[in-house]
């Protein structure tokens, strides 16, 4: 054991990464329908490894969690600000319900367990995983006018109660939010996350890596001209002007000829017809015989995202733009999708486009370049992260976390996590409006979320596990069991109120809101992992921000009423 302790002391980062590796391995085991998951597994393994004695710098936890929560906020910024308003009332009520039930549970536990004010406040801090309660409760105890030795004893008891209950406070929230809630609702987080994302995308298909539509909207087909011989290129294209088709390439004999609107097609010409499927099918009936292939008729098409900037095209309907724009500009260009703040908008003739909308262009290279230059700035897909933008974003978030607002004698602060979340939301929203800056590839964002959260949870287990186990050995299991009650009861009550009174019916949305109302970061990470998309993030961001205020206020209230 001594040699293990020596290794952990000399290289605590080894214990951290070992906790991650073994934790994710343990998290893969499935017991019936129950699966622990990588985050909870990392916490459990870290507590076990902590018994050899591991010292983790608190700054490591702050950095890892800041990375995780900033990436979460950045990905959800545009959707978050769209969701604010009357539609957020359920999240506000849910956060308030958990704070009130948490306070009442702690007061009742303190009465039934004959706990002093210090232990009661420690149970609130650890069982509800709100470390700020330690500070607010300690300040309240200091102002009670008690003898100095009694103040010191009660403040020490706050730390003891916190140390004993914090680990299960994190672990229990994971079990309830990521495992019990889906079973209670009778549906999986992943299924409801897919359903919510489909509704958000307004019917657009959600494709994963390596997936594509069997029948794409825009197609290219080869024809040998028959019935349309004698017609000009423009006449053929106008046959389906509403659905949109273009002749991109023509071969006459064995030679390619220049495509021009006035060019007359001849019998046995081979043409490459590109357009929306409905238009291609309509033209195909008259054009001629479809061919499987023909040498020299291959054409590479491009897809480019362009941030709309030209005022000539903003604040106008799609139908107006389509009819008023010169044919020479729009010829050969198709717009499969338009996004605003990261979400698709309906492609109807009455839809108004705005400056900053992300327009997806599809067409031949020269056509795409021509139209992109006309309407705005091309957003180049890149594997590189804009560290200037995101480094500044994280710095701003951490500085916001240092701000303290006092309500009477009670200090309120977002902390590093809350500041990084707020900054991530703001910088994500700004990126949604200015797509040429602030790039963060999805792989980089996923790494920050996964490593940041799992590393944070493992660091918590390594730094708190040994003290918690030793305190349980000396003080007995009673404090730990009371902490279990403080963790479980408010979450269960809030879950029931959310389901039957607030009428949450989407498991992914509900799980995000519930974990946020408890400021249960590890639980949210597990929910996000199970969802495999960002659907739980917006309700989490709203309730998390409120929970940082509501739960912090519990410190002096517990001291006053326990």
C-alpha positions as CSV (number, residue, x, y, z in Angstrom):
1,X,0.0,0.0,0.0
2,X,2.9,2.3,0.8
3,X,4.3,2.1,-2.7
4,X,0.8,2.9,-4.2
5,X,0.6,5.9,-1.9
6,X,4.0,7.0,-3.0
7,X,3.0,6.8,-6.7
8,X,-0.2,8.7,-6.0
9,X,1.7,11.4,-4.1
10,X,4.4,11.8,-6.7
11,X,2.0,11.6,-9.7
12,X,-1.7,12.3,-8.7
13,X,-2.6,12.7,-12.4
14,X,-2.0,9.0,-12.8
15,X,-4.8,8.3,-10.3
16,X,-7.0,10.7,-12.2
17,X,-6.6,9.0,-15.5
18,X,-6.8,5.6,-14.0
19,X,-10.1,6.6,-12.5
20,X,-11.4,7.6,-15.9
21,X,-10.2,4.5,-17.6
22,X,-11.6,2.1,-15.0
23,X,-14.7,4.2,-14.4
24,X,-15.8,4.1,-18.0
25,X,-15.0,0.4,-18.1
26,X,-17.2,-0.2,-15.0
27,X,-19.9,2.1,-16.4
28,X,-20.3,-0.2,-19.5
29,X,-21.6,-3.1,-17.4
30,X,-25.4,-3.5,-17.7
31,X,-27.6,-5.0,-15.0
32,X,-30.9,-5.7,-16.6
33,X,-32.0,-2.2,-17.9
34,X,-29.7,-0.4,-15.5
35,X,-26.3,0.9,-16.6
36,X,-24.1,3.0,-14.3
37,X,-22.5,5.0,-17.1
38,X,-19.0,6.5,-17.4
39,X,-19.5,9.5,-15.2
40,X,-20.9,7.6,-12.2
41,X,-18.4,4.8,-12.8
42,X,-15.5,7.3,-12.7
43,X,-16.9,8.8,-9.4
44,X,-17.2,5.3,-7.8
45,X,-13.7,4.2,-8.9
46,X,-12.2,7.5,-7.8
47,X,-13.6,7.1,-4.3
48,X,-12.0,3.6,-4.1
49,X,-8.6,4.8,-5.4
50,X,-8.8,7.8,-2.9
51,X,-8.4,5.3,0.0
52,X,-4.6,5.1,-0.8
53,X,-4.4,8.8,-0.2
54,X,-4.4,11.1,-3.2
55,X,-4.0,14.9,-3.2
56,X,-5.7,16.7,-6.1
57,X,-5.2,20.5,-6.5
58,X,-8.6,22.2,-6.3
59,X,-7.7,24.3,-9.3
60,X,-7.7,21.1,-11.4
61,X,-11.4,20.6,-10.6
62,X,-12.2,24.2,-11.4
63,X,-10.4,24.0,-14.8
64,X,-12.0,20.7,-15.8
65,X,-15.5,21.8,-14.9
66,X,-15.1,25.2,-16.6
67,X,-14.1,23.4,-19.8
68,X,-17.1,21.2,-19.6
69,X,-19.7,23.8,-18.8
70,X,-18.4,26.4,-21.3
71,X,-18.6,23.8,-24.1
72,X,-22.1,22.9,-23.0
73,X,-23.2,26.6,-23.0
74,X,-21.4,27.4,-26.3
75,X,-23.3,24.6,-28.1
76,X,-26.6,25.7,-26.7
77,X,-26.3,29.5,-26.7
78,X,-28.6,30.3,-29.7
79,X,-31.3,27.9,-28.6
80,X,-31.1,29.0,-25.0
81,X,-31.8,32.7,-25.7
82,X,-34.7,31.7,-28.0
83,X,-36.2,29.7,-25.2
84,X,-36.3,32.4,-22.7
85,X,-39.7,33.9,-21.9
86,X,-43.1,32.6,-20.8
87,X,-42.2,29.1,-22.1
88,X,-39.5,29.0,-19.3
89,X,-42.0,29.2,-16.5
90,X,-41.9,25.4,-15.9
91,X,-38.2,25.5,-15.3
92,X,-38.4,28.4,-12.9
93,X,-41.1,26.6,-10.9
94,X,-39.1,23.4,-10.9
95,X,-36.0,25.0,-9.5
96,X,-38.0,26.8,-6.8
97,X,-39.8,23.5,-5.9
98,X,-36.5,21.7,-5.4
99,X,-35.0,24.5,-3.3
100,X,-38.1,24.6,-1.0
101,X,-38.3,20.8,-0.6
102,X,-34.6,20.6,0.0
103,X,-34.9,23.2,2.8
104,X,-37.9,21.4,4.4
105,X,-36.1,18.0,4.2
106,X,-33.0,19.3,5.9
107,X,-35.0,21.0,8.7
108,X,-37.0,17.8,9.3
109,X,-33.9,15.6,9.2
110,X,-32.1,17.9,11.6
111,X,-35.1,17.6,14.0
112,X,-35.5,13.8,13.7
113,X,-31.8,13.1,13.8
114,X,-31.1,15.6,16.6
115,X,-28.4,17.3,14.5
116,X,-27.0,20.7,15.4
117,X,-27.0,23.6,13.0
118,X,-23.5,22.9,11.6
119,X,-24.2,19.3,10.7
120,X,-27.6,20.3,9.2
121,X,-25.9,22.9,7.0
122,X,-23.3,20.4,6.0
123,X,-26.0,17.9,5.0
124,X,-27.6,20.6,2.9
125,X,-24.2,21.5,1.2
126,X,-23.2,17.9,0.5
127,X,-26.6,16.2,0.0
128,X,-27.6,19.0,-2.5
129,X,-24.1,19.3,-3.9
130,X,-24.1,23.0,-3.5
131,X,-20.6,23.9,-2.0
132,X,-21.5,27.6,-1.7
133,X,-23.8,26.6,1.3
134,X,-20.6,26.0,3.3
135,X,-19.7,29.6,3.0
136,X,-23.1,31.1,3.5
137,X,-23.9,28.8,6.5
138,X,-20.5,29.5,8.0
139,X,-21.1,33.3,7.8
140,X,-24.5,32.9,9.4
141,X,-23.1,30.8,12.3
142,X,-20.5,33.4,12.9
143,X,-23.2,36.1,13.3
144,X,-25.2,34.2,15.8
145,X,-23.4,35.7,18.8
146,X,-22.2,32.4,20.2
147,X,-18.9,31.8,22.0
148,X,-15.9,31.5,19.8
149,X,-15.3,27.8,20.6
150,X,-19.0,27.0,19.8
151,X,-18.8,28.9,16.5
152,X,-15.7,27.0,15.6
153,X,-17.3,23.6,16.5
154,X,-20.4,24.3,14.4
155,X,-18.4,25.5,11.4
156,X,-16.2,22.3,11.7
157,X,-19.4,20.3,11.7
158,X,-20.5,22.0,8.5
159,X,-17.3,20.6,6.8
160,X,-17.9,17.2,8.4
161,X,-21.5,16.9,7.2
162,X,-20.4,18.1,3.7
163,X,-17.5,15.6,3.4
164,X,-19.7,12.6,4.4
165,X,-22.6,13.4,2.1
166,X,-21.1,15.0,-0.9
167,X,-20.1,11.8,-2.7
168,X,-23.6,10.2,-2.5
169,X,-25.1,13.7,-3.3
170,X,-23.4,13.5,-6.7
171,X,-23.9,9.7,-7.2
172,X,-27.6,9.7,-6.1
173,X,-28.5,12.5,-8.4
174,X,-27.0,10.5,-11.3
175,X,-29.1,7.5,-10.3
176,X,-32.3,9.4,-10.1
177,X,-32.0,11.8,-13.1
178,X,-30.3,9.4,-15.5
179,X,-31.7,6.1,-14.5
180,X,-34.8,6.3,-12.3
181,X,-36.5,9.1,-14.2
182,X,-36.6,7.3,-17.5
183,X,-38.0,4.1,-15.9
184,X,-40.6,6.3,-14.1
185,X,-41.6,7.9,-17.4
186,X,-41.5,4.6,-19.3
187,X,-39.3,5.9,-22.1
188,X,-35.6,6.3,-22.7
189,X,-33.7,9.6,-22.6
190,X,-32.3,8.8,-26.1
191,X,-35.7,8.2,-27.7
192,X,-37.2,11.4,-26.4
193,X,-34.1,13.3,-27.3
194,X,-34.4,12.2,-30.9
195,X,-38.1,13.1,-30.9
196,X,-37.5,16.6,-29.5
197,X,-34.7,17.2,-31.9
198,X,-36.9,16.1,-34.9
199,X,-39.5,18.6,-33.7
200,X,-36.9,21.3,-33.3
201,X,-35.6,20.6,-36.8
202,X,-39.2,21.0,-38.1
203,X,-39.3,17.7,-39.8
204,X,-35.8,17.7,-41.3
205,X,-34.1,14.3,-41.0
206,X,-31.5,13.9,-38.2
207,X,-28.6,12.1,-39.7
208,X,-25.8,10.6,-37.7
209,X,-22.1,10.0,-38.8
210,X,-22.0,7.8,-41.8
211,X,-25.7,8.2,-42.6
212,X,-27.4,9.6,-45.7
213,X,-30.8,9.7,-47.2
214,X,-31.6,6.8,-49.6
215,X,-33.6,9.2,-51.7
216,X,-31.9,12.7,-51.4
217,X,-33.9,15.8,-52.2
218,X,-31.5,17.0,-54.9
219,X,-30.5,14.5,-57.6
220,X,-28.5,14.3,-60.8
221,X,-29.6,12.0,-63.7
222,X,-28.4,11.4,-67.3
223,X,-30.8,11.3,-70.3
224,X,-30.5,10.6,-74.0
225,X,-32.6,13.3,-75.6
226,X,-35.7,12.1,-77.4
227,X,-39.0,13.9,-77.0
228,X,-37.4,17.3,-76.2
229,X,-35.3,17.5,-79.3
230,X,-35.6,20.9,-80.8
231,X,-36.3,22.6,-77.5
232,X,-33.8,25.1,-76.0
233,X,-32.0,24.5,-72.7
234,X,-34.1,27.4,-71.2
235,X,-37.4,25.8,-72.4
236,X,-36.5,22.5,-70.8
237,X,-35.6,24.1,-67.5
238,X,-38.7,26.2,-67.4
239,X,-40.9,23.1,-67.7
240,X,-40.3,22.7,-63.9
241,X,-39.5,26.2,-62.8
242,X,-41.4,25.7,-59.5
243,X,-39.5,22.6,-58.4
244,X,-36.2,23.7,-60.1
245,X,-34.0,21.8,-62.6
246,X,-30.9,22.8,-64.5
247,X,-29.0,21.2,-67.4
248,X,-25.4,21.2,-66.2
249,X,-23.7,19.3,-69.0
250,X,-24.4,18.3,-72.6
251,X,-22.5,15.8,-74.8
252,X,-23.1,15.8,-78.5
253,X,-21.5,12.9,-80.3
254,X,-18.3,12.4,-78.4
255,X,-17.7,16.0,-77.5
256,X,-19.0,18.3,-74.7
257,X,-20.7,21.4,-75.8
258,X,-21.1,24.7,-74.0
259,X,-24.4,24.9,-72.1
260,X,-26.3,28.1,-73.0
261,X,-30.0,29.0,-72.4
262,X,-30.5,29.4,-76.2
263,X,-28.8,26.1,-77.2
264,X,-31.2,23.8,-78.9
265,X,-31.1,20.2,-77.9
266,X,-30.7,17.6,-80.7
267,X,-31.8,13.9,-80.8
268,X,-29.3,11.6,-79.1
269,X,-27.7,14.4,-77.1
270,X,-26.7,13.2,-73.7
271,X,-27.6,15.7,-70.9
272,X,-26.9,15.8,-67.2
273,X,-30.0,17.1,-65.4
274,X,-29.7,18.3,-61.8
275,X,-32.5,19.5,-59.5
276,X,-35.0,18.7,-56.9
277,X,-36.4,15.2,-57.3
278,X,-39.9,16.4,-58.0
279,X,-38.7,18.6,-60.9
280,X,-36.4,16.0,-62.3
281,X,-39.1,13.4,-62.4
282,X,-41.5,15.8,-64.1
283,X,-39.0,16.7,-66.8
284,X,-37.8,13.1,-67.3
285,X,-41.2,12.1,-68.7
286,X,-40.6,14.3,-71.8
287,X,-36.8,14.6,-72.0
288,X,-35.9,11.2,-73.2
289,X,-34.4,7.8,-72.1
290,X,-32.5,7.7,-68.8
291,X,-28.9,6.4,-69.0
292,X,-26.9,4.6,-66.3
293,X,-23.7,6.3,-67.2
294,X,-21.8,8.1,-69.9
295,X,-18.1,8.9,-70.1
296,X,-17.1,12.6,-69.5
297,X,-20.5,13.4,-67.9
298,X,-19.4,13.3,-64.3
299,X,-19.7,16.6,-62.5
300,X,-18.6,17.4,-58.9
301,X,-21.2,19.4,-57.0
302,X,-20.4,21.5,-53.9
303,X,-22.2,22.4,-50.7
304,X,-21.3,25.6,-49.0
305,X,-22.7,27.4,-46.0
306,X,-22.9,31.2,-46.4
307,X,-23.7,33.8,-43.7
308,X,-26.3,36.1,-45.3
309,X,-25.0,39.7,-45.3
310,X,-26.1,41.5,-48.5
311,X,-28.9,43.9,-47.4
312,X,-30.5,43.4,-50.9
313,X,-31.6,39.9,-49.8
314,X,-32.4,40.4,-46.1
315,X,-35.8,41.0,-44.5
316,X,-37.5,39.6,-47.6
317,X,-39.5,36.4,-48.1
318,X,-38.0,33.4,-49.9
319,X,-40.8,33.7,-52.5
320,X,-39.9,37.3,-53.2
321,X,-36.2,36.6,-53.6
322,X,-36.9,33.6,-55.9
323,X,-39.1,35.6,-58.3
324,X,-37.2,39.0,-58.2
325,X,-33.6,37.7,-58.5
326,X,-32.2,37.6,-62.0
327,X,-32.1,34.1,-63.6
328,X,-28.4,34.6,-64.3
329,X,-27.7,34.8,-60.5
330,X,-29.8,32.0,-59.3
331,X,-29.3,29.6,-62.2
332,X,-27.8,26.2,-61.1
333,X,-28.1,27.0,-57.4
334,X,-30.3,25.2,-54.9
335,X,-30.9,26.0,-51.3
336,X,-31.5,22.8,-49.3
337,X,-31.7,24.6,-45.9
338,X,-31.5,27.9,-44.0
339,X,-30.6,28.0,-40.4
340,X,-31.1,30.8,-37.8
341,X,-29.3,30.6,-34.5
342,X,-28.3,27.1,-35.2
343,X,-31.9,25.8,-35.9
344,X,-33.5,25.3,-39.4
345,X,-36.3,27.6,-40.4
346,X,-39.2,26.6,-42.7
347,X,-38.4,26.8,-46.4
348,X,-41.8,28.3,-47.4
349,X,-42.4,31.1,-49.9
350,X,-43.6,33.3,-47.0
351,X,-40.5,32.8,-44.7
352,X,-38.6,36.0,-44.1
353,X,-34.8,35.7,-44.2
354,X,-32.7,37.9,-41.9
355,X,-29.1,39.1,-41.8
356,X,-26.9,36.4,-40.3
357,X,-29.0,33.5,-41.4
358,X,-26.9,30.5,-42.5
359,X,-27.8,29.7,-46.1
360,X,-26.8,26.3,-47.5
361,X,-25.9,26.5,-51.2
362,X,-25.7,23.5,-53.5
363,X,-24.5,23.5,-57.1
364,X,-21.5,23.4,-59.4
365,X,-18.3,25.0,-58.1
366,X,-18.5,28.1,-60.3
367,X,-22.2,28.7,-59.5
368,X,-21.6,28.3,-55.8
369,X,-18.7,30.8,-55.8
370,X,-20.7,33.3,-57.8
371,X,-23.8,33.3,-55.6
372,X,-21.8,33.1,-52.3
373,X,-19.9,36.2,-53.3
374,X,-23.2,37.9,-54.1
375,X,-25.0,37.2,-50.8
376,X,-22.5,37.1,-48.0
377,X,-19.5,35.4,-46.3
378,X,-18.6,31.7,-46.9
379,X,-18.4,29.7,-43.6
380,X,-15.6,27.3,-44.2
381,X,-15.8,24.0,-42.4
382,X,-12.6,23.5,-40.5
383,X,-11.1,21.0,-38.0
384,X,-9.3,23.9,-36.2
385,X,-10.6,25.5,-33.1
386,X,-10.6,29.3,-32.8
387,X,-8.6,29.5,-29.6
388,X,-8.5,33.3,-29.7
389,X,-12.3,33.4,-29.4
390,X,-12.7,30.6,-26.9
391,X,-9.7,31.5,-24.8
392,X,-11.2,34.9,-24.4
393,X,-14.7,33.4,-23.7
394,X,-13.4,31.2,-20.9
395,X,-11.4,34.1,-19.4
396,X,-14.6,36.3,-19.4
397,X,-16.6,33.5,-17.8
398,X,-14.1,32.9,-15.0
399,X,-14.0,36.7,-14.3
400,X,-17.8,36.7,-14.2
401,X,-17.6,33.9,-11.7
402,X,-15.5,36.1,-9.4
403,X,-18.3,38.7,-9.0
404,X,-20.2,38.7,-5.7
405,X,-23.5,40.4,-5.1
406,X,-24.7,40.7,-1.5
407,X,-28.3,40.5,-0.3
408,X,-27.9,41.8,3.2
409,X,-25.2,39.6,4.7
410,X,-25.6,36.8,2.2
411,X,-23.0,36.7,-0.7
412,X,-24.3,35.4,-4.0
413,X,-22.0,34.4,-6.8
414,X,-22.2,32.3,-9.9
415,X,-18.8,30.8,-9.2
416,X,-16.4,29.6,-11.9
417,X,-19.0,27.0,-13.2
418,X,-21.9,29.5,-13.5
419,X,-19.7,32.1,-15.0
420,X,-18.3,29.8,-17.6
421,X,-21.8,28.6,-18.4
422,X,-23.1,32.1,-18.9
423,X,-20.1,33.1,-21.0
424,X,-20.5,29.9,-23.1
425,X,-24.1,30.8,-23.7
426,X,-23.3,34.4,-24.8
427,X,-20.3,33.4,-27.0
428,X,-22.3,30.6,-28.5
429,X,-25.2,33.0,-29.3
430,X,-22.7,35.5,-30.9
431,X,-21.1,32.7,-32.9
432,X,-24.6,31.8,-34.2
433,X,-25.0,35.4,-35.5
434,X,-21.4,35.7,-36.9
435,X,-20.5,32.3,-38.2
436,X,-17.1,33.3,-39.7
437,X,-15.6,33.5,-36.2
438,X,-15.4,31.3,-33.1
439,X,-15.2,27.9,-34.9
440,X,-15.3,24.8,-32.6
441,X,-15.6,21.5,-34.4
442,X,-18.1,19.1,-33.0
443,X,-15.3,16.6,-32.1
444,X,-13.4,19.3,-30.1
445,X,-16.6,20.3,-28.3
446,X,-17.4,16.6,-27.5
447,X,-13.9,16.1,-26.0
448,X,-14.2,19.2,-23.8
449,X,-17.6,18.0,-22.5
450,X,-16.6,14.3,-21.9
451,X,-13.1,14.9,-20.5
452,X,-14.1,18.0,-18.6
453,X,-17.0,16.4,-16.7
454,X,-15.6,13.0,-16.2
455,X,-12.3,14.5,-15.0
456,X,-14.1,16.9,-12.7
457,X,-16.1,14.0,-11.1
458,X,-13.1,11.9,-10.7
459,X,-11.2,14.7,-9.1
460,X,-14.1,15.2,-6.6
461,X,-14.0,11.5,-5.8
462,X,-10.2,11.4,-5.3
463,X,-10.2,14.5,-3.1
464,X,-13.3,13.8,-1.0
465,X,-13.5,10.0,-0.9
466,X,-10.9,9.3,1.8
467,X,-12.2,11.9,4.2
468,X,-15.8,10.8,3.7
469,X,-15.0,7.2,4.4
470,X,-12.9,8.0,7.5
471,X,-15.6,10.3,8.8
472,X,-18.2,7.6,8.4
473,X,-15.9,5.2,10.3
474,X,-15.6,7.5,13.3
475,X,-19.0,9.1,13.3
476,X,-21.1,6.1,12.2
477,X,-23.4,5.7,9.3
478,X,-26.2,8.0,10.7
479,X,-24.9,11.2,9.1
480,X,-24.4,9.4,5.8
481,X,-27.9,8.0,5.8
482,X,-29.4,11.3,6.7
483,X,-27.5,12.7,3.7
484,X,-29.1,10.0,1.5
485,X,-32.5,11.3,2.6
486,X,-31.5,14.9,1.8
487,X,-30.3,13.8,-1.6
488,X,-33.2,11.6,-2.6
489,X,-36.4,13.1,-1.1
490,X,-36.3,16.6,-2.8
491,X,-35.4,15.0,-6.1
492,X,-38.3,12.5,-5.9
493,X,-40.8,15.1,-4.8
494,X,-39.7,17.5,-7.5
495,X,-39.8,14.7,-10.1
496,X,-43.4,13.9,-9.1
497,X,-44.5,17.6,-9.2
498,X,-42.7,18.0,-12.6
499,X,-44.5,15.0,-14.1
500,X,-48.0,15.4,-12.7
501,X,-48.4,19.2,-12.1
502,X,-46.0,20.8,-14.5
503,X,-46.8,18.1,-17.1
504,X,-43.3,17.4,-18.4
505,X,-43.7,14.7,-21.0
506,X,-40.3,14.5,-22.7
507,X,-37.8,12.5,-20.6
508,X,-34.7,14.2,-22.1
509,X,-36.0,17.7,-21.4
510,X,-37.3,16.8,-18.0
511,X,-34.0,15.1,-17.0
512,X,-32.0,18.2,-18.1
513,X,-34.3,20.5,-16.0
514,X,-34.3,18.2,-13.0
515,X,-30.5,17.9,-12.9
516,X,-30.1,21.6,-13.3
517,X,-32.6,22.4,-10.5
518,X,-30.3,20.5,-8.2
519,X,-27.1,22.0,-9.8
520,X,-26.2,18.3,-10.3
521,X,-23.4,18.7,-12.8
522,X,-22.4,15.0,-12.9
523,X,-26.0,13.9,-13.3
524,X,-26.4,16.3,-16.2
525,X,-23.3,15.0,-17.8
526,X,-24.7,11.4,-17.7
527,X,-28.1,12.7,-19.0
528,X,-26.3,14.4,-21.9
529,X,-24.3,11.2,-22.6
530,X,-27.5,9.2,-22.8
531,X,-29.3,11.7,-25.0
532,X,-26.4,11.9,-27.5
533,X,-27.6,15.4,-28.5
534,X,-28.0,18.8,-26.9
535,X,-31.7,18.6,-26.2
536,X,-31.3,18.5,-22.3
537,X,-29.0,21.5,-22.3
538,X,-31.4,24.4,-22.6
539,X,-33.7,23.4,-19.6
540,X,-30.6,22.5,-17.6
541,X,-29.0,26.0,-18.3
542,X,-32.2,27.7,-17.1
543,X,-32.7,25.7,-13.9
544,X,-28.9,25.5,-13.2
545,X,-28.6,29.3,-13.1
546,X,-31.6,29.6,-10.8
547,X,-30.4,26.7,-8.5
548,X,-27.1,28.5,-8.0
549,X,-29.1,31.3,-6.4
550,X,-31.8,29.4,-4.7
551,X,-29.6,26.7,-3.1
552,X,-27.0,29.2,-2.0
553,X,-29.7,31.0,0.0
554,X,-30.4,27.7,1.9
555,X,-27.2,28.2,4.1
556,X,-28.5,30.9,6.4
557,X,-32.1,29.6,6.2
558,X,-30.9,26.2,7.5
559,X,-28.9,27.8,10.3
560,X,-32.0,29.9,11.2
561,X,-34.6,27.2,11.2
562,X,-32.8,23.9,11.9
